[in-house]
């Protein structure tokens, strides 16, 4: 089967990483797979394409879309990149790779990659479409994470993310454009977690379309446990004590919850002062350097890492992965850490309970409860507990998130999509 994947970036961000891994997994399963992106990686795969229009043209579309959002938001940059309107994008139907494909598989296609008009044109072409939900955007008006808002259940409007929402604001108008585009033909939506699949099945925008739940794949032959001492030497990290690892694309993003991690560490050190010398925090992500010196324990900050070898080295060096995220689907970082035998401590939110079995392979703290997060860290650091969780992590990664297992699930969806065109 000939499959064309589509994502805004080839390598930057969780959706890009997941899409590229799926391409590898499907190829190993014998499929003919290519991917079209706006932003190619420096070490781009030979099967990754970019649209025919010049890069400057793609940039102009991105800027034009942002200007439209700014205008709708009364020229304030207020939470500018938390929303997308999909007014501009590439015409995928003109690509030879699109015409040759049996299935088009959309991933994260915002910021000028594919417009809603473009999605309607794809559906009108009769090409089967599969769309992986890496966040909530396909089922809301304009936001990627609705948080406590339930506007997506009744047409949006009065958007709390906009500076001053109104009944007929950008969220409402974009929601109606999605209704018109999606109604052209049936699609198969794939959520990366059961949590998001449940939301998708309740979403009025996706009514009449099929929703599946398939996790992102991981190469369990690449992400494996290894000698922590050697990994620490290679990464230039302390040889003694326990290392807590925090990973995010943008470390300073409030939604990644690093403020709660800071509070939890303060509580740990206040209760057990010896923890100040026993723990070392590693913060990875853009803006991380601005956080240096703000934690109750020594910390090393590292900019965002796109190199899988470097990230794997940090997993192998770590004792625990800290994921105090306030909203997330099925983070790649948790699955990668699990495959390396590293337990995770995080909040009970989003898709995390699908990955972390509480007190079996990690610890799920009560939402936004820094005290419970501190308890989870202290409990999971106990050597016997940590060893037991590490073994359970590796088993779960192999059984549920391996490339062959995920590829087989997607192949079944593709066959169903082709059959029902």
Secondary structure, DSSP 8 states (H G I E B T S, - for coil): -EEEEEEEESSSSHHHHHHHHHHHHHHHTT-EEEEEEEE--TT--TTEEE-SS-HHHHHHHHHHHHHHHHHHTTT--TTGGGB----S---GGGSHHHHH-SEEEE---TTTTS-HHHHHHHHHTT-EEEEEESSSGGGSSSBS--TT--GGGTT--S-SSSTT--TTSHHHHHHHHHHHHHTTS--EEEESSHHHHHHHHH-GGGTTSEEEE----B-TTTS----HHHHHHHHT--SSSEEEEEEEEETT-GGG-HHHHHHHHHHHHHH-TTHHHHEEEEEEEETGGGGTT-SSSEEEEE-----HHHHHHHHHH-SEEEE--SS-SS-HHHHHHHHTT-EEEEES-TTHHHH--BTTTEEEE-TT-HHHHHHHHHHHTSHHHHHHHHHHHHHHHHHHSBHHHHHHHHHHHHHHHHHT-
